[in-house]
């Protein structure tokens, strides 16, 4: 039988088979990515390791500061949180009764084996996660809320009185932290300037610290009450913490120059804009962030964590050419050196 290919032809096809994939790979890299040069530093998220984010970092983002100087302590302690033991069932029912709920309830066990009690009342409901000491309270509120032009002090007083009356909180253990402002929606997720607010989230700390206690949501605290602009209550979230104290051991934290030098190690945790923009947005589209506010806070990856570490809570304005709109962003930067 006659050969279909001679040796020379086979050699040519073999070389093509080797060279062509290499050329295609090089072309793909040039068009779709960048090859890092040896020795090029790539910013990464550093201690505390609990910090993670749904927003991947753009290592090419340009950072600038409107702040010229920042008065910072040289060292800080970590914050130690002592949690309560699981709530016995008898105490669950006593808490529900004190909050005005009857025997209309359901008991569930989630996939982690945790007990959840759901109580139903007229226009309100409450859930108690007994094994992790968390309480959620909700009311059925209308879509239209009249504006009574309440001051922040009045809104704070309403929240404090609600916690005292509904959950028998000791006022001396309610340490006001801050108020966040939202538009009206089911989950109060659209943060707005104070003058546009329809819902006020009043946050409290279980300690007399002057610093905020944060999770991955910078607007969350261990105790929060949502007050509507007419002064009525929309909902509340409570983590029942036994005690909170600063540890005796202190650690050195970054000074302002070190904060600026390590800004590339910050983690983007919140972006303020509407859902329409969110659908077409990727945080790697941010080309510039101007930092205009920095404060110290304590961070843990969940409300049930027993240790909170100091971080820099930073806010600023992000430039996003893709959507032709600047927006407010929040970042965390580990404070420990």
C-alpha positions as CSV (number, residue, x, y, z in Angstrom):
1,X,0.0,0.0,0.0
2,X,1.3,3.5,-0.9
3,X,2.2,5.8,2.0
4,X,-0.2,8.8,2.3
5,X,2.6,11.0,3.8
6,X,6.3,10.9,3.4
7,X,8.7,11.6,6.3
8,X,9.2,15.3,5.3
9,X,5.4,15.9,5.2
10,X,5.0,14.2,8.6
11,X,7.7,16.4,10.1
12,X,6.0,19.6,8.8
13,X,2.7,18.6,10.4
14,X,4.4,17.7,13.6
15,X,6.1,21.1,13.8
16,X,2.7,22.9,13.1
17,X,1.1,20.8,15.8
18,X,3.7,22.1,18.3
19,X,4.1,25.7,17.3
20,X,0.4,26.6,16.6
21,X,-0.9,26.0,20.2
22,X,2.0,28.1,21.6
23,X,1.2,31.0,19.3
24,X,-2.5,30.8,20.2
25,X,-1.7,30.7,23.9
26,X,0.5,33.8,23.6
27,X,-2.2,35.7,21.6
28,X,-4.8,34.8,24.2
29,X,-2.7,36.1,27.1
30,X,-2.0,39.4,25.3
31,X,-5.7,39.9,24.6
32,X,-7.2,38.8,27.8
33,X,-4.7,39.2,30.6
34,X,-1.4,40.6,31.9
35,X,1.6,38.7,32.8
36,X,3.1,40.0,36.1
37,X,6.7,41.1,35.9
38,X,9.1,39.3,38.3
39,X,9.2,41.2,41.6
40,X,6.0,43.2,41.0
41,X,4.3,43.5,44.5
42,X,0.6,42.4,44.4
43,X,-1.5,43.8,47.3
44,X,-3.4,41.2,49.3
45,X,-5.7,41.1,52.3
46,X,-3.7,40.7,55.5
47,X,-4.3,40.2,59.2
48,X,-7.0,39.9,60.6
49,X,-7.5,36.9,58.4
50,X,-11.3,36.8,59.1
51,X,-11.8,39.7,56.7
52,X,-13.2,38.6,53.4
53,X,-15.4,40.3,50.9
54,X,-17.8,39.7,48.0
55,X,-16.0,42.4,46.1
56,X,-12.6,41.3,44.5
57,X,-9.9,43.9,44.7
58,X,-8.6,45.8,41.7
59,X,-4.9,46.0,42.2
60,X,-4.7,48.9,39.8
61,X,-7.1,51.2,41.8
62,X,-5.6,54.6,42.6
63,X,-6.0,55.7,46.2
64,X,-5.8,59.3,47.4
65,X,-6.6,60.9,50.8
66,X,-8.5,64.1,51.5
67,X,-7.4,63.8,55.1
68,X,-4.1,65.6,55.8
69,X,-3.4,64.3,59.3
70,X,-4.9,61.7,61.7
71,X,-4.5,61.5,65.5
72,X,-4.2,57.8,66.3
73,X,-3.2,55.9,69.5
74,X,0.1,54.0,69.3
75,X,-1.4,50.7,70.6
76,X,-4.7,49.1,71.2
77,X,-6.0,46.0,73.0
78,X,-8.2,43.3,71.4
79,X,-11.8,43.0,72.6
80,X,-12.8,39.8,74.3
81,X,-16.5,38.9,74.1
82,X,-18.1,36.4,76.5
83,X,-21.2,34.7,75.2
84,X,-24.1,33.3,77.1
85,X,-24.8,29.6,77.3
86,X,-27.7,28.2,75.1
87,X,-31.1,29.5,76.3
88,X,-33.2,26.8,78.0
89,X,-36.6,26.3,76.5
90,X,-38.3,27.5,79.6
91,X,-36.4,30.8,79.4
92,X,-37.4,31.1,75.7
93,X,-41.1,31.0,76.5
94,X,-40.6,33.4,79.4
95,X,-38.8,35.9,77.0
96,X,-41.6,35.5,74.5
97,X,-44.3,36.1,77.1
98,X,-42.5,39.2,78.4
99,X,-42.4,40.5,74.8
100,X,-46.1,40.1,74.5
101,X,-46.3,36.9,72.6
102,X,-48.7,34.1,73.3
103,X,-48.5,30.3,72.7
104,X,-48.8,30.7,68.9
105,X,-45.3,29.4,68.0
106,X,-43.4,26.9,66.0
107,X,-40.1,25.1,66.9
108,X,-37.6,24.3,64.2
109,X,-34.2,22.7,64.1
110,X,-31.8,23.9,61.4
111,X,-29.2,21.9,59.5
112,X,-26.6,22.7,62.3
113,X,-28.9,21.2,65.0
114,X,-29.7,24.7,66.4
115,X,-33.1,25.3,68.0
116,X,-35.2,28.1,66.4
117,X,-38.4,29.3,68.0
118,X,-40.9,31.3,65.9
119,X,-43.5,33.4,67.7
120,X,-46.5,35.0,66.0
121,X,-48.5,38.0,67.2
122,X,-50.9,40.5,65.7
123,X,-48.9,42.5,63.2
124,X,-45.6,41.2,64.6
125,X,-43.4,38.2,64.9
126,X,-40.2,37.1,66.7
127,X,-37.6,34.4,66.2
128,X,-35.3,33.2,69.0
129,X,-32.2,31.2,68.0
130,X,-31.7,29.7,71.4
131,X,-28.3,28.0,70.9
132,X,-26.6,31.1,69.6
133,X,-28.4,33.7,71.7
134,X,-29.9,35.7,68.8
135,X,-33.3,37.4,68.6
136,X,-35.0,38.8,65.5
137,X,-38.2,40.9,65.8
138,X,-40.4,42.1,62.9
139,X,-43.5,44.1,62.4
140,X,-45.8,44.3,59.3
141,X,-45.3,47.9,58.3
142,X,-47.0,49.8,55.5
143,X,-45.3,50.9,52.4
144,X,-46.1,54.6,53.1
145,X,-44.8,56.1,56.3
146,X,-45.6,59.7,57.2
147,X,-42.6,61.9,58.1
148,X,-42.7,63.3,61.6
149,X,-39.3,65.0,61.2
150,X,-37.9,63.3,64.3
151,X,-34.4,64.3,65.5
152,X,-31.7,61.7,65.9
153,X,-31.9,62.1,69.7
154,X,-35.6,61.4,69.6
155,X,-35.1,58.4,67.4
156,X,-32.4,57.0,69.7
157,X,-34.8,57.5,72.7
158,X,-37.5,55.6,70.9
159,X,-35.1,52.7,70.3
160,X,-33.9,52.6,73.9
161,X,-37.5,52.6,75.2
162,X,-38.4,49.8,72.9
163,X,-35.6,47.6,74.1
164,X,-36.5,48.4,77.7
165,X,-40.2,47.7,77.3
166,X,-40.1,44.8,74.9
167,X,-37.0,42.9,75.9
168,X,-36.4,44.2,79.5
169,X,-33.0,45.6,78.6
170,X,-31.0,47.4,81.3
171,X,-30.6,51.0,80.1
172,X,-27.2,51.2,81.8
173,X,-26.0,48.4,79.5
174,X,-27.2,50.1,76.3
175,X,-24.3,52.0,74.9
176,X,-25.3,54.0,71.8
177,X,-23.0,53.6,68.8
178,X,-24.4,55.2,65.7
179,X,-27.4,55.6,63.4
180,X,-27.5,54.5,59.8
181,X,-30.0,55.9,57.3
182,X,-32.1,53.8,54.8
183,X,-34.8,53.9,52.2
184,X,-37.9,51.8,52.9
185,X,-37.6,48.2,51.7
186,X,-38.1,44.8,53.2
187,X,-34.5,44.4,54.3
188,X,-33.5,48.1,54.7
189,X,-30.5,47.6,52.4
190,X,-30.6,50.9,50.4
191,X,-28.5,53.3,52.5
192,X,-29.1,57.0,51.8
193,X,-28.2,60.5,53.2
194,X,-30.0,61.5,56.3
195,X,-32.4,63.9,54.6
196,X,-33.8,61.1,52.4
197,X,-34.1,58.5,55.1
198,X,-37.4,56.6,55.7
199,X,-35.8,54.2,58.2
200,X,-33.3,54.8,60.9
201,X,-31.2,51.9,62.1
202,X,-30.1,52.7,65.7
203,X,-27.0,50.6,66.7
204,X,-25.8,49.8,70.2
205,X,-22.7,48.2,71.7
206,X,-22.6,45.8,74.7
207,X,-19.7,47.8,76.0
208,X,-18.8,51.4,76.9
209,X,-16.1,51.5,74.2
210,X,-16.0,54.6,72.1
211,X,-15.4,52.4,69.0
212,X,-17.9,50.6,66.8
213,X,-18.2,46.9,66.8
214,X,-18.3,45.6,63.2
215,X,-18.9,42.4,61.2
216,X,-18.5,42.2,57.4
217,X,-21.5,44.5,57.2
218,X,-20.2,47.9,58.4
219,X,-23.8,48.9,59.3
220,X,-24.3,46.0,61.7
221,X,-23.9,46.0,65.5
222,X,-24.7,43.4,68.2
223,X,-27.9,45.3,69.0
224,X,-29.9,47.2,66.3
225,X,-33.4,48.7,66.2
226,X,-35.0,50.0,63.0
227,X,-37.2,53.0,63.7
228,X,-39.5,54.3,61.0
229,X,-39.6,58.1,60.3
230,X,-43.0,58.2,62.0
231,X,-41.5,56.9,65.3
232,X,-42.8,53.3,65.1
233,X,-40.7,50.2,65.2
234,X,-40.0,48.2,62.0
235,X,-37.7,45.5,63.4
236,X,-34.8,44.7,65.7
237,X,-31.8,42.3,65.8
238,X,-30.2,41.3,69.1
239,X,-27.1,39.3,70.0
240,X,-27.3,38.5,73.7
241,X,-23.7,39.0,74.8
242,X,-22.8,38.3,78.5
243,X,-19.9,40.7,78.7
244,X,-17.2,42.5,76.7
245,X,-13.8,43.7,78.0
246,X,-10.5,44.8,76.6
247,X,-7.7,42.4,77.0
248,X,-4.7,43.3,79.2
249,X,-2.2,42.7,76.4
250,X,-1.9,45.6,73.9
251,X,-0.5,45.6,70.3
252,X,1.1,48.4,68.3
253,X,-1.0,49.8,65.5
254,X,-0.2,51.6,62.3
255,X,0.4,55.3,62.2
256,X,-1.2,57.5,59.6
257,X,1.8,57.2,57.2
258,X,1.6,53.4,57.5
259,X,-2.1,53.5,56.9
260,X,-1.5,55.4,53.6
261,X,1.3,53.1,52.6
262,X,-0.7,50.0,53.2
263,X,-4.1,51.2,51.7
264,X,-3.7,48.6,48.9
265,X,-4.2,45.9,51.6
266,X,-7.7,47.2,52.5
267,X,-10.8,45.2,51.9
268,X,-13.8,46.7,50.1
269,X,-16.9,45.7,52.2
270,X,-19.7,48.0,51.0
271,X,-20.8,49.9,47.9
272,X,-23.7,52.3,48.0
273,X,-25.8,52.4,44.9
274,X,-29.1,51.0,43.5
275,X,-29.7,47.4,42.4
276,X,-29.9,48.4,38.7
277,X,-26.3,49.6,38.8
278,X,-25.2,46.6,40.9
279,X,-26.3,44.2,38.2
280,X,-23.8,45.6,35.8
281,X,-21.0,46.3,38.2
282,X,-17.8,44.6,39.2
283,X,-15.6,46.1,41.9
284,X,-12.6,45.7,39.6
285,X,-14.1,48.5,37.5
286,X,-13.2,51.0,40.3
287,X,-10.3,53.1,39.0
288,X,-10.0,55.5,41.9
289,X,-11.0,55.9,45.6
290,X,-10.7,59.1,47.5
291,X,-10.7,58.4,51.2
292,X,-12.3,61.2,53.2
293,X,-13.1,59.5,56.6
294,X,-11.1,57.1,58.8
295,X,-12.0,55.9,62.2
296,X,-10.9,53.0,64.4
297,X,-13.4,50.2,65.0
298,X,-13.3,46.6,66.3
299,X,-14.0,43.8,63.8
300,X,-15.0,40.1,63.9
301,X,-16.3,37.9,61.1
302,X,-19.6,37.2,62.9
303,X,-21.7,38.5,65.8
304,X,-20.9,35.2,67.7
305,X,-17.1,35.7,67.6
306,X,-15.4,35.9,70.9
307,X,-12.6,38.2,69.8
308,X,-12.8,41.5,68.0
309,X,-9.6,43.0,66.4
310,X,-9.0,46.7,65.8
311,X,-9.4,47.8,62.2
312,X,-9.5,51.1,60.3
313,X,-13.0,51.8,59.1
314,X,-12.6,54.0,56.0
315,X,-15.1,55.7,53.8
316,X,-14.7,57.5,50.5
317,X,-15.9,58.1,47.0
318,X,-15.1,55.6,44.2
319,X,-14.8,56.5,40.5
320,X,-16.4,53.9,38.2
321,X,-16.0,54.9,34.5
322,X,-17.9,51.9,33.3
323,X,-21.2,53.1,34.9
324,X,-20.3,56.8,34.6
325,X,-21.1,57.3,38.3
326,X,-19.2,58.0,41.5
327,X,-20.4,56.2,44.6
328,X,-19.7,55.9,48.3
329,X,-17.7,52.9,49.4
330,X,-16.6,51.5,52.8
331,X,-13.3,49.7,53.3
332,X,-11.6,47.9,56.2
333,X,-7.9,48.0,56.8
334,X,-6.3,45.8,59.6
335,X,-4.9,48.2,62.2
336,X,-2.3,46.0,63.8
337,X,1.3,46.3,62.5
